[in-house]
Amino acid sequence: IAQARMIAQSNSNVLLLGKSGTGKDIFAQAIHNAGERRDGPYVAINCAAIPRDLIASELFGYMEGAFTGSRKGGNQGKFELADGGTIFLDEIAETPLELQSALLRVIEEKSVMRVGDTRMRPVNVRIIAATNRNLRDEIAKGAFREDLYYRLNVFSIALMPLSERQDDIPLLVREFVKKYEATLCKQIDRISNEVFEAFIHYPWPGNVRELQNIVERMMNMAPGRELTLDLVPREILDCQKESMPATAMRNPIESERDVIAAMLKSRMQKKDIAEKLGMSRMTLYRKMEKYGLH
């Protein structure tokens, strides 16, 4: 986050690296919002979601008659739409090599040529690219241009998977509960310690996106105002059992200590921690004293 705040003050290109679901799109939007281009357009495009034969016209636009079915009068591409602002190229490693050459030309010349056109159109765009692949491996395989990699990688941020930042889980759960309380018209007053215990022992292959989906599912299924262990999906509970055999299972006191410690480390207010755990603030203070959590 500190890196992103610093990078936001520049206009240089940014490369966001991380597995799917780690929040690369959120970081890209945040960098745009915190920079001097915040009042300009922010255009996001998923390079993996566009058919190979259409991606050039999507990015650079096209002239009337450039191909069968082209719009009368032609059409602006995403780079022209982002002029004066930021373009976010998600899944950049999925772009074909011939398009990578065109991207490199746009970066170097700060202009685009529409498909079927003969003149260059100047664009003032900051590029933020993202990928869940190892681009150096893609370069070694001949699937990604090395010169494009260096032009995109002026700044880079590697986002950690959720499995490496377990202390964030209670904070994220709290934020997602707050979000879905409004959209689902439900109120959750307490989250069981056993829920946090199960979450902390799950590897989260889908990262933050998977956690958000799980919280939404549990809130939809919750009959009352508490999220309990029986609402946790089976695959998470099975994973907890595999990672913690019966001989190594911790007792409830140890589990409670770990949950409170994780919430404190996530900088939640003590009144909020007590509320989510269904206890008074005085009880929370007594438990903190008991467990040596200062």
Backbone bond lengths (Angstrom), bond angles and torsions (degrees), N, CA, C in turn:
res aa  C-N    CA-C-N  psi(-1)  N-CA   C-N-CA  omega(-1)  CA-C   N-CA-C  phi
1 I - - - 1.466 - - 1.527 110.45 -
2 A 1.338 115.98 -41.16 1.466 119.83 177.50 1.527 110.31 -63.09
3 Q 1.321 117.14 -40.91 1.466 120.99 176.22 1.524 110.77 -60.46
4 A 1.327 116.21 -45.62 1.464 120.68 -177.73 1.522 111.16 -62.09
5 R 1.339 116.80 -40.23 1.475 119.69 178.78 1.533 110.65 -62.81
6 M 1.326 116.47 -40.93 1.456 120.32 179.33 1.528 110.82 -68.06
7 I 1.321 116.41 -44.74 1.459 121.46 -178.85 1.527 111.46 -63.22
8 A 1.338 116.77 -32.20 1.470 121.03 -177.44 1.530 111.93 -61.12
9 Q 1.331 116.99 -24.34 1.463 120.17 -177.80 1.526 112.55 -80.16
10 S 1.333 117.00 -4.95 1.457 122.24 179.04 1.523 110.08 -106.12
11 N 1.331 115.67 168.37 1.463 120.67 174.51 1.519 111.80 -110.29
12 S 1.336 117.05 7.03 1.467 121.14 -177.46 1.526 110.53 -74.25
13 N 1.317 115.09 162.07 1.461 121.20 -178.13 1.521 111.42 -70.32
14 V 1.336 115.14 153.56 1.469 121.95 -175.89 1.524 108.82 -130.78
15 L 1.340 115.75 140.77 1.459 121.55 174.82 1.518 108.48 -120.20
16 L 1.326 116.54 119.87 1.457 122.43 178.99 1.523 108.91 -101.83
17 L 1.332 115.88 126.59 1.466 121.88 -176.54 1.515 109.50 -118.23
18 G 1.311 117.12 139.79 1.464 120.28 178.44 1.511 111.69 161.49
19 K 1.314 115.66 159.65 1.456 121.18 -179.69 1.527 110.66 -68.24
20 S 1.311 115.89 162.40 1.465 120.58 178.46 1.518 110.50 -59.47
21 G 1.341 114.92 136.08 1.455 119.76 177.42 1.509 115.22 90.17
22 T 1.349 118.34 3.45 1.463 119.85 -179.46 1.524 113.24 -85.79
23 G 1.333 117.32 -6.88 1.464 119.78 175.20 1.516 114.90 100.82
24 K 1.330 117.68 27.76 1.462 120.02 -179.27 1.528 111.23 -62.24
25 D 1.331 116.88 -38.91 1.463 120.27 179.87 1.524 111.41 -65.66
26 I 1.338 116.58 -35.80 1.469 120.38 179.39 1.527 110.25 -68.75
27 F 1.331 116.41 -40.69 1.465 119.92 177.78 1.526 110.82 -63.97
28 A 1.326 117.35 -40.76 1.461 120.19 179.46 1.524 111.09 -61.14
29 Q 1.330 116.09 -46.26 1.467 120.07 178.54 1.526 110.76 -63.25
30 A 1.331 117.10 -39.63 1.466 120.96 -179.04 1.523 111.37 -66.02
31 I 1.332 117.11 -40.26 1.469 120.54 178.14 1.525 109.79 -62.03
32 H 1.324 116.52 -43.08 1.478 120.26 177.05 1.527 110.83 -61.89
33 N 1.323 116.71 -47.23 1.472 120.84 -175.88 1.524 112.56 -64.85
34 A 1.340 117.08 -28.21 1.470 120.34 -176.54 1.521 112.77 -91.61
35 G 1.328 117.95 -3.17 1.457 120.84 -176.48 1.512 113.65 -102.73
36 E 1.326 115.49 -178.41 1.464 120.29 -177.30 1.527 112.09 -73.67
37 R 1.341 117.23 -10.76 1.458 120.76 177.47 1.527 112.71 -91.42
38 R 1.316 117.35 10.09 1.466 121.16 -173.55 1.525 113.05 -57.12
39 D 1.349 117.02 -29.89 1.466 119.96 -179.48 1.527 112.29 -86.73
40 G 1.326 116.33 -4.73 1.454 120.20 177.08 1.518 110.72 -90.47
41 P 1.310 117.79 176.80 1.466 120.70 -178.24 1.530 111.99 -70.41
42 Y 1.322 114.94 150.62 1.462 122.15 171.74 1.519 106.63 -122.44
43 V 1.308 116.67 115.33 1.466 122.02 -175.41 1.521 108.52 -118.25
44 A 1.333 116.55 121.18 1.463 121.96 179.84 1.516 109.79 -110.03
45 I 1.325 115.91 138.90 1.458 120.56 178.85 1.522 108.82 -142.12
46 N 1.325 116.05 134.88 1.460 121.53 177.51 1.527 107.84 -96.17
47 C 1.313 115.39 109.03 1.466 120.27 -175.13 1.522 112.46 -65.46
48 A 1.331 117.04 -22.95 1.463 120.16 -179.31 1.521 112.29 -81.96
49 A 1.327 117.52 -14.52 1.463 120.99 -173.97 1.526 113.01 -95.60
50 I 1.326 117.38 -4.02 1.462 120.84 -176.72 1.528 108.84 -105.15
51 P 1.328 118.16 132.66 1.469 120.09 177.04 1.521 111.69 -54.54
52 R 1.324 115.85 142.74 1.459 122.01 -174.90 1.525 112.65 -53.91
53 D 1.337 117.64 -38.81 1.457 120.26 -176.09 1.527 113.29 -80.45
54 L 1.334 117.43 -4.62 1.468 120.34 -179.17 1.524 113.22 -112.20
55 I 1.331 117.80 -10.46 1.458 119.16 -170.44 1.530 112.37 -66.72
56 A 1.337 117.94 -33.94 1.469 120.16 178.57 1.525 111.01 -64.03
57 S 1.348 117.28 -45.01 1.460 119.87 179.62 1.527 111.24 -68.82
58 E 1.335 118.01 -31.17 1.466 120.96 176.86 1.525 110.83 -66.11
59 L 1.317 116.56 -43.71 1.469 120.34 -176.45 1.525 112.28 -78.37
60 F 1.341 117.08 -42.43 1.466 120.47 -170.31 1.520 114.04 -108.55
61 G 1.346 117.70 -8.22 1.456 120.55 -178.94 1.519 111.64 83.25
62 Y 1.332 116.43 178.03 1.460 120.22 -178.92 1.521 109.46 -151.96
63 M 1.332 114.78 159.92 1.452 122.17 177.97 1.523 109.52 -94.17
64 E 1.310 116.69 159.39 1.464 121.12 176.38 1.525 109.67 -58.18
65 G 1.326 116.81 132.57 1.448 121.30 179.20 1.508 114.87 81.02
66 A 1.337 117.10 7.01 1.465 120.01 -178.36 1.523 111.41 -65.40
67 F 1.333 115.94 -30.40 1.456 119.79 177.96 1.524 108.16 -158.94
68 T 1.313 116.87 165.87 1.467 121.44 179.84 1.523 110.02 -61.71
69 G 1.314 116.32 128.02 1.455 120.64 179.21 1.514 113.74 91.08
70 S 1.328 118.00 2.35 1.470 119.61 179.63 1.517 110.17 -68.74
71 R 1.323 115.77 147.71 1.463 121.87 -176.46 1.525 111.39 -69.69
72 K 1.310 116.45 143.05 1.460 120.81 177.08 1.525 109.82 -61.10
73 G 1.311 116.06 129.55 1.454 120.51 -178.73 1.511 113.25 89.44
74 G 1.354 116.72 -4.56 1.458 119.90 -179.50 1.524 111.80 80.80
75 N 1.327 116.08 -171.68 1.458 120.04 -176.34 1.519 110.61 -155.62
76 Q 1.334 115.87 142.44 1.458 120.53 175.23 1.524 109.98 -71.74
77 G 1.319 115.38 147.97 1.453 120.49 173.02 1.520 110.89 -93.19
78 K 1.318 116.08 176.62 1.458 121.14 -176.76 1.536 112.09 -64.48
79 F 1.327 117.78 -31.58 1.461 119.65 178.67 1.517 111.18 -66.53
80 E 1.316 117.34 -41.48 1.465 119.56 177.48 1.523 110.69 -67.10
81 L 1.324 117.11 -38.97 1.471 120.13 178.71 1.516 111.36 -63.73
82 A 1.344 116.88 -29.50 1.472 121.07 -177.83 1.522 112.48 -89.50
83 D 1.316 118.74 4.27 1.468 121.89 -177.29 1.526 110.89 -54.58
84 G 1.318 115.92 127.60 1.459 121.14 -177.44 1.518 113.43 87.19
85 G 1.333 116.80 -1.19 1.462 120.60 -177.93 1.513 111.76 -135.31
86 T 1.335 115.49 -135.91 1.466 122.38 -173.41 1.516 109.96 -130.37
87 I 1.329 116.02 140.47 1.457 120.41 170.97 1.524 107.98 -115.77
88 F 1.322 115.75 131.36 1.465 122.22 179.84 1.519 108.70 -106.70
89 L 1.322 116.63 114.74 1.464 122.52 -179.45 1.521 108.38 -103.00
90 D 1.325 115.96 94.33 1.461 120.83 -179.87 1.525 109.50 -81.39
91 E 1.333 115.90 149.95 1.471 122.69 -178.57 1.530 110.62 54.34
92 I 1.325 116.10 49.91 1.464 121.69 -176.26 1.533 111.75 -62.60
93 A 1.339 117.34 -26.99 1.472 120.23 -178.69 1.519 112.16 -68.07
94 E 1.334 117.56 -14.01 1.465 120.83 -178.66 1.521 113.03 -84.63
95 T 1.317 118.19 -5.24 1.461 119.96 -177.65 1.531 110.40 -75.12
96 P 1.340 117.97 138.63 1.469 120.62 178.89 1.529 111.27 -66.20
97 L 1.329 116.53 155.70 1.465 121.74 -175.01 1.523 112.32 -58.39
98 E 1.346 117.74 -38.36 1.463 119.21 -178.34 1.535 111.15 -65.47
99 L 1.321 116.48 -32.69 1.468 119.09 177.30 1.522 110.58 -74.96
100 Q 1.320 117.45 -32.26 1.463 120.55 177.04 1.526 110.65 -59.71
101 S 1.321 117.08 -37.43 1.469 121.00 176.96 1.528 110.49 -62.86
102 A 1.336 116.12 -41.41 1.465 120.22 179.12 1.523 110.85 -66.95
103 L 1.337 117.26 -39.19 1.468 120.62 177.33 1.520 111.25 -61.93
104 L 1.323 115.81 -42.24 1.456 119.71 178.83 1.519 110.67 -60.42
105 R 1.325 116.53 -39.96 1.462 120.48 179.06 1.521 111.21 -65.62
106 V 1.331 117.48 -39.23 1.466 120.92 177.87 1.527 110.61 -62.33
107 I 1.331 116.44 -42.69 1.474 120.23 179.84 1.518 110.95 -63.78
108 E 1.316 116.55 -43.28 1.465 119.96 -175.33 1.522 112.62 -76.25
109 E 1.327 117.34 -36.96 1.466 120.41 -175.25 1.521 113.13 -99.15
110 K 1.345 116.87 -9.75 1.467 122.24 -178.84 1.537 111.32 52.23
111 S 1.306 114.80 43.61 1.461 120.90 177.88 1.524 108.57 -157.03
112 V 1.342 115.54 158.40 1.468 120.64 179.61 1.527 109.57 -126.49
113 M 1.327 113.78 155.71 1.459 119.64 173.53 1.521 107.76 -120.76
114 R 1.324 116.91 121.38 1.451 120.51 178.28 1.527 110.78 -65.27
115 V 1.316 115.53 151.00 1.465 120.57 176.37 1.530 108.79 -61.09
116 G 1.333 116.67 127.04 1.457 121.34 -179.16 1.519 114.15 87.47
117 D 1.342 117.58 1.01 1.468 121.65 -178.78 1.525 109.43 -102.74
118 T 1.329 115.66 168.18 1.474 120.31 179.00 1.516 111.91 -122.33
119 R 1.326 117.57 -2.98 1.462 119.17 -178.79 1.522 111.42 -117.59
120 M 1.320 114.26 150.41 1.458 121.20 179.61 1.526 109.63 -87.21
121 R 1.321 116.17 143.45 1.464 122.04 177.95 1.527 108.14 -117.40
122 P 1.343 118.33 120.81 1.464 120.01 -178.01 1.530 111.81 -67.10
123 V 1.327 116.20 141.19 1.465 122.04 176.39 1.530 108.99 -136.65
124 N 1.297 114.86 139.86 1.468 121.84 177.26 1.524 107.51 -112.33
125 V 1.316 115.81 92.44 1.458 121.48 -171.03 1.530 110.24 -132.40
126 R 1.322 115.10 137.24 1.466 119.05 169.14 1.525 108.08 -93.77
127 I 1.331 116.53 134.21 1.456 120.90 -178.43 1.524 110.07 -104.31
128 I 1.335 115.21 126.52 1.464 121.79 168.72 1.520 106.12 -117.61
129 A 1.322 116.51 119.10 1.465 121.58 -179.49 1.524 109.43 -112.31
130 A 1.317 116.51 156.01 1.467 120.50 -179.27 1.520 109.66 -145.11
131 T 1.322 115.24 151.24 1.458 119.96 176.70 1.523 109.80 -156.93
132 N 1.336 115.68 152.45 1.466 120.50 173.43 1.527 111.05 -102.35
133 R 1.321 116.58 7.64 1.459 121.40 179.08 1.528 110.76 -101.84
134 N 1.333 115.64 162.04 1.460 121.77 172.57 1.524 107.73 -85.45
135 L 1.330 116.19 106.13 1.463 119.53 -173.45 1.521 112.31 -67.56
136 R 1.326 118.01 -28.19 1.463 119.31 177.05 1.531 110.45 -66.01
137 D 1.332 116.34 -37.11 1.468 119.37 175.09 1.527 110.55 -66.23
138 E 1.349 116.31 -39.38 1.465 120.07 178.92 1.531 110.71 -65.16
139 I 1.336 116.93 -36.10 1.464 120.91 177.15 1.528 110.15 -65.19
140 A 1.343 116.30 -44.35 1.469 120.88 179.75 1.525 111.28 -61.34
141 K 1.344 116.88 -31.92 1.461 120.82 179.67 1.535 112.44 -83.87
142 G 1.327 116.46 -5.79 1.454 120.22 -178.34 1.507 113.57 80.70
143 A 1.338 117.80 15.87 1.464 121.94 -177.01 1.529 112.23 -96.71
144 F 1.332 117.98 -9.77 1.471 120.15 179.43 1.519 108.38 -142.35
145 R 1.331 115.31 139.34 1.463 121.11 -177.21 1.525 110.52 -74.55
146 E 1.321 115.22 130.34 1.459 120.03 -179.58 1.524 111.30 -66.99
147 D 1.339 117.17 -38.73 1.467 119.56 -179.10 1.526 111.26 -66.81
148 L 1.332 117.38 -35.29 1.468 120.05 176.59 1.528 110.58 -67.98
149 Y 1.318 116.31 -39.24 1.467 120.73 178.00 1.524 110.89 -56.20
150 Y 1.334 116.35 -46.29 1.467 119.18 -177.89 1.522 111.91 -70.10
151 R 1.334 117.91 -30.74 1.462 119.04 178.65 1.523 111.63 -73.92
152 L 1.324 117.05 -32.07 1.467 120.35 177.40 1.522 112.11 -78.86
153 N 1.328 116.43 -31.37 1.457 122.32 -171.66 1.526 112.43 -90.89
154 V 1.340 116.30 48.31 1.464 119.54 172.53 1.524 108.34 -69.49
155 F 1.326 115.60 -51.24 1.460 122.59 169.86 1.524 107.87 -116.61
156 S 1.305 117.66 145.51 1.462 119.68 173.47 1.520 109.83 -139.61
157 I 1.312 115.38 145.74 1.463 122.35 175.99 1.525 107.43 -130.22
158 A 1.324 115.92 124.46 1.464 120.67 176.60 1.522 108.30 -99.29
159 L 1.328 116.31 115.77 1.461 121.49 -177.77 1.531 109.68 -88.00
160 M 1.319 115.90 129.35 1.455 120.86 -177.48 1.523 110.93 -75.00
161 P 1.336 117.25 143.96 1.465 119.26 172.70 1.525 110.45 -67.51
162 L 1.310 116.03 158.33 1.461 120.98 -177.36 1.523 111.70 -61.84
163 S 1.335 117.44 -29.38 1.463 120.43 -179.84 1.528 112.41 -64.50
164 E 1.325 117.57 -18.41 1.459 122.04 179.16 1.524 112.33 -100.30
165 R 1.307 117.59 2.29 1.471 121.16 179.11 1.520 109.44 -138.67
166 Q 1.336 114.57 56.21 1.467 120.36 -175.55 1.524 112.32 -63.20
167 D 1.330 117.00 -25.47 1.472 119.27 178.57 1.524 112.08 -63.28
168 D 1.333 116.77 -19.62 1.464 120.37 179.15 1.524 112.67 -79.32
169 I 1.339 117.25 -16.59 1.465 119.94 -172.68 1.533 112.41 -58.46
170 P 1.354 120.02 -50.19 1.474 118.03 179.13 1.522 113.24 -59.38
171 L 1.337 116.72 -39.05 1.462 119.90 179.67 1.529 111.08 -65.55
172 L 1.328 116.58 -43.23 1.463 120.36 179.89 1.526 111.23 -65.99
173 V 1.330 116.02 -42.43 1.475 119.28 178.29 1.524 109.94 -58.64
174 R 1.311 115.99 -44.51 1.481 120.37 -179.59 1.532 110.91 -60.96
175 E 1.331 116.62 -41.90 1.462 119.92 -179.69 1.528 111.24 -67.51
176 F 1.329 116.88 -40.28 1.463 119.66 -179.86 1.525 111.28 -68.78
177 V 1.328 116.81 -37.45 1.467 120.26 176.26 1.528 109.70 -60.42
178 K 1.331 115.76 -45.30 1.468 120.07 179.57 1.532 110.61 -60.96
179 K 1.339 116.04 -40.51 1.463 120.27 -179.76 1.521 111.37 -64.13
180 Y 1.330 117.03 -46.81 1.462 120.21 -174.63 1.522 112.94 -81.89
181 E 1.330 117.60 -16.40 1.466 118.42 171.63 1.526 109.92 -59.18
182 A 1.336 115.60 -38.59 1.468 119.71 -178.97 1.525 111.20 -75.20
183 T 1.335 117.30 -45.64 1.465 119.36 -174.73 1.521 113.04 -76.31
184 L 1.339 117.42 -29.39 1.468 120.67 -179.01 1.529 113.00 -98.19
185 C 1.341 115.49 -2.92 1.471 120.85 -178.81 1.538 110.63 55.57
186 K 1.334 115.81 44.89 1.448 122.23 177.12 1.520 109.32 -127.09
187 Q 1.333 116.03 154.43 1.455 120.74 176.90 1.521 109.00 -121.01
188 I 1.335 115.45 127.61 1.461 121.65 177.42 1.522 107.85 -113.59
189 D 1.330 116.08 118.07 1.467 121.21 -177.82 1.524 112.47 -95.71
190 R 1.331 117.01 -20.86 1.460 118.61 -174.18 1.531 110.45 -151.12
191 I 1.327 114.24 145.05 1.458 121.21 173.76 1.523 107.30 -120.98
192 S 1.314 116.78 124.43 1.460 121.90 -176.06 1.526 111.44 -61.94
193 N 1.354 115.77 143.26 1.468 120.67 175.03 1.523 111.26 -55.93
194 E 1.352 116.55 -36.51 1.457 120.39 -178.08 1.531 111.85 -64.28
195 V 1.333 117.35 -29.21 1.456 120.76 176.96 1.524 110.13 -65.41
196 F 1.336 116.03 -48.60 1.462 119.34 178.67 1.527 110.99 -62.57
197 E 1.327 116.53 -38.83 1.462 120.65 179.14 1.525 110.66 -60.83
198 A 1.329 116.83 -44.02 1.468 120.66 178.12 1.524 111.27 -64.98
199 F 1.335 116.85 -41.33 1.454 120.96 -179.26 1.529 111.71 -63.77
200 I 1.329 116.54 -40.48 1.460 120.89 -176.05 1.534 111.35 -67.32
201 H 1.339 117.52 -26.50 1.464 120.48 -178.42 1.531 113.25 -96.86
202 Y 1.307 116.87 8.66 1.472 120.92 179.09 1.535 108.50 -102.10
203 P 1.343 119.73 138.66 1.474 121.64 -174.73 1.530 115.35 -76.57
204 W 1.314 119.19 -13.02 1.462 124.03 177.27 1.526 112.67 52.31
205 P 1.338 118.28 65.36 1.466 120.22 178.19 1.530 112.96 -61.24
206 G 1.340 117.02 -26.96 1.465 120.46 177.67 1.519 113.30 -91.92
207 N 1.340 116.04 3.71 1.465 123.32 174.86 1.532 112.98 58.01
208 V 1.332 117.28 -146.14 1.464 120.96 -172.45 1.528 111.16 -62.07
209 R 1.327 116.73 -35.08 1.469 119.73 179.85 1.532 110.58 -62.05
210 E 1.331 116.55 -40.21 1.462 120.34 178.63 1.528 110.32 -66.51
211 L 1.331 117.45 -42.89 1.466 120.48 178.94 1.527 110.43 -60.73
212 Q 1.313 117.18 -42.57 1.462 120.61 179.56 1.525 110.65 -61.41
213 N 1.334 117.00 -43.17 1.458 120.39 179.81 1.526 111.77 -64.53
214 I 1.341 116.72 -38.18 1.464 121.08 179.91 1.528 110.53 -65.49
215 V 1.338 116.63 -43.46 1.462 120.31 178.91 1.528 110.20 -62.40
216 E 1.328 117.10 -42.59 1.468 120.44 178.56 1.528 110.74 -61.64
217 R 1.340 116.70 -43.94 1.462 120.33 179.80 1.532 110.91 -62.44
218 M 1.325 116.89 -44.97 1.467 120.72 -178.75 1.525 111.40 -63.31
219 M 1.331 116.53 -39.94 1.458 119.16 179.84 1.522 111.66 -68.14
220 N 1.323 116.89 -34.38 1.466 119.79 175.69 1.520 111.54 -63.94
221 M 1.333 116.63 -34.63 1.456 121.41 -175.06 1.531 112.95 -90.26
222 A 1.325 117.30 -15.91 1.468 120.47 -175.04 1.527 111.11 -64.10
223 P 1.340 118.25 124.68 1.468 120.12 179.83 1.519 112.77 -79.20
224 G 1.333 116.21 -21.28 1.457 119.92 -178.15 1.512 111.52 -130.20
225 R 1.342 115.34 -146.69 1.461 120.47 -175.39 1.521 113.01 -103.75
226 E 1.328 117.20 20.88 1.458 120.66 179.91 1.522 109.87 -131.75
227 L 1.348 115.36 140.77 1.455 120.93 172.60 1.523 107.49 -94.57
228 T 1.323 116.67 115.99 1.458 122.20 -173.89 1.529 110.94 -115.29
229 L 1.324 114.95 168.21 1.461 120.79 -174.39 1.527 112.29 -60.65
230 D 1.328 118.30 -32.15 1.465 120.11 -178.06 1.533 112.43 -68.08
231 L 1.333 117.45 -12.49 1.463 121.27 177.70 1.524 112.16 -89.09
232 V 1.346 116.85 -12.30 1.458 121.21 -178.42 1.529 109.22 -73.01
233 P 1.334 118.99 132.53 1.476 120.98 -178.86 1.524 112.62 -58.24
234 R 1.316 115.05 149.90 1.461 121.54 -174.99 1.522 112.63 -58.93
235 E 1.343 117.60 -38.52 1.464 118.74 -176.44 1.529 112.02 -63.00
236 I 1.335 116.87 -30.03 1.464 120.11 178.24 1.520 109.97 -74.46
237 L 1.323 117.65 -42.31 1.466 121.22 179.52 1.529 110.56 -65.95
238 D 1.320 117.46 -40.70 1.461 120.40 178.73 1.522 110.97 -63.39
239 C 1.323 116.08 -38.67 1.459 120.17 179.11 1.521 110.54 -65.31
240 Q 1.350 116.83 -38.00 1.460 120.52 178.43 1.525 110.55 -63.20
241 K 1.325 116.69 -40.61 1.465 120.20 -179.84 1.524 111.34 -65.68
242 E 1.337 115.96 -38.69 1.459 119.77 -179.43 1.520 111.55 -68.48
243 S 1.342 115.99 -37.96 1.465 119.59 -177.28 1.512 112.71 -80.58
244 M 1.352 117.81 -16.70 1.454 121.48 -178.80 1.527 109.59 -131.73
245 P 1.345 118.30 85.88 1.456 120.31 177.94 1.511 111.26 -61.72
246 A 1.338 115.50 161.50 1.467 121.06 -173.19 1.513 112.04 -53.77
247 T 1.334 117.66 -37.31 1.467 119.99 -177.84 1.515 112.08 -70.01
248 A 1.342 116.18 -18.77 1.468 119.24 -176.66 1.515 112.52 -109.34
249 M 1.331 117.01 1.64 1.462 119.11 -178.98 1.515 110.33 -63.68
250 R 1.346 115.80 134.25 1.453 120.11 179.79 1.519 110.21 -84.37
251 N 1.330 114.68 154.13 1.456 118.40 179.74 1.529 109.77 -78.63
252 P 1.333 117.55 166.62 1.466 120.57 -175.94 1.527 113.51 -59.82
253 I 1.335 118.01 -30.98 1.466 120.25 -179.97 1.530 110.11 -65.20
254 E 1.336 116.51 -44.52 1.461 119.37 178.75 1.520 111.02 -64.20
255 S 1.322 116.67 -39.20 1.461 120.61 178.78 1.525 110.68 -63.32
256 E 1.328 116.71 -44.13 1.456 120.26 -179.82 1.520 110.78 -62.95
257 R 1.332 116.76 -41.56 1.463 120.13 179.23 1.528 110.57 -60.44
258 D 1.343 117.40 -44.78 1.460 121.09 -178.13 1.526 111.80 -64.52
259 V 1.330 116.45 -39.52 1.463 120.16 -179.88 1.523 110.50 -65.34
260 I 1.340 116.76 -46.01 1.468 120.19 179.61 1.525 109.84 -63.53
261 A 1.340 117.26 -41.86 1.462 121.07 179.80 1.525 111.09 -61.38
262 A 1.337 116.25 -42.80 1.468 120.05 -179.89 1.524 111.07 -64.79
263 M 1.332 116.83 -40.02 1.469 119.98 179.24 1.526 111.05 -66.37
264 L 1.331 116.69 -40.97 1.464 120.04 178.38 1.519 110.74 -63.65
265 K 1.334 116.20 -40.69 1.458 119.97 -178.85 1.516 111.54 -67.63
266 S 1.338 117.20 -26.66 1.468 120.93 179.18 1.532 112.02 -80.86
267 R 1.359 115.66 2.72 1.471 122.12 175.31 1.523 113.78 68.72
268 M 1.308 116.34 25.97 1.463 119.27 171.84 1.527 109.10 -68.08
269 Q 1.309 116.41 147.44 1.452 120.80 174.18 1.527 109.31 -66.03
270 K 1.327 116.00 143.76 1.475 119.21 -177.35 1.529 112.03 -62.21
271 K 1.315 116.55 -34.47 1.467 118.39 178.90 1.525 110.53 -65.48
272 D 1.352 116.70 -33.91 1.463 120.38 178.40 1.526 111.42 -72.59
273 I 1.352 115.50 -37.43 1.471 119.21 177.59 1.522 109.51 -62.36
274 A 1.330 116.06 -47.41 1.463 120.11 -179.69 1.527 111.13 -60.41
275 E 1.324 116.14 -41.38 1.472 120.44 -179.33 1.527 110.81 -64.18
276 K 1.364 116.85 -44.80 1.458 119.89 -178.51 1.529 112.13 -67.90
277 L 1.331 116.81 -30.25 1.465 120.22 179.80 1.521 112.80 -90.11
278 G 1.342 116.51 -0.18 1.460 120.30 176.59 1.512 113.88 69.62
279 M 1.335 116.85 39.15 1.472 120.54 178.83 1.520 108.84 -139.16
280 S 1.333 115.59 163.69 1.463 119.78 177.90 1.522 109.52 -76.87
281 R 1.346 115.48 163.90 1.456 118.80 177.98 1.526 111.71 -64.54
282 M 1.343 116.58 -35.96 1.464 119.40 178.50 1.523 110.83 -63.69
283 T 1.350 116.37 -39.48 1.469 119.55 176.93 1.524 110.44 -64.28
284 L 1.331 116.64 -40.57 1.463 119.93 177.84 1.526 110.44 -61.08
285 Y 1.331 117.33 -45.14 1.468 120.41 179.52 1.526 111.08 -61.08
286 R 1.325 116.77 -39.37 1.474 120.04 179.08 1.532 110.20 -64.74
287 K 1.326 117.15 -41.39 1.462 120.05 179.46 1.526 110.68 -68.03
288 M 1.342 117.15 -38.07 1.462 119.77 176.60 1.524 110.69 -60.56
289 E 1.325 115.79 -41.67 1.470 120.47 177.61 1.518 110.32 -65.08
290 K 1.313 116.55 -43.19 1.459 121.62 -179.07 1.521 112.24 -61.93
291 Y 1.357 115.86 -41.18 1.460 120.04 -176.83 1.537 113.39 -90.92
292 G 1.345 116.22 0.89 1.469 119.22 -179.51 1.510 113.35 69.89
293 L 1.329 116.62 34.35 1.474 121.51 179.99 1.510 108.59 -101.70
294 H 1.315 117.25 97.40 1.463 121.66 -176.04 1.518 109.73 -109.10
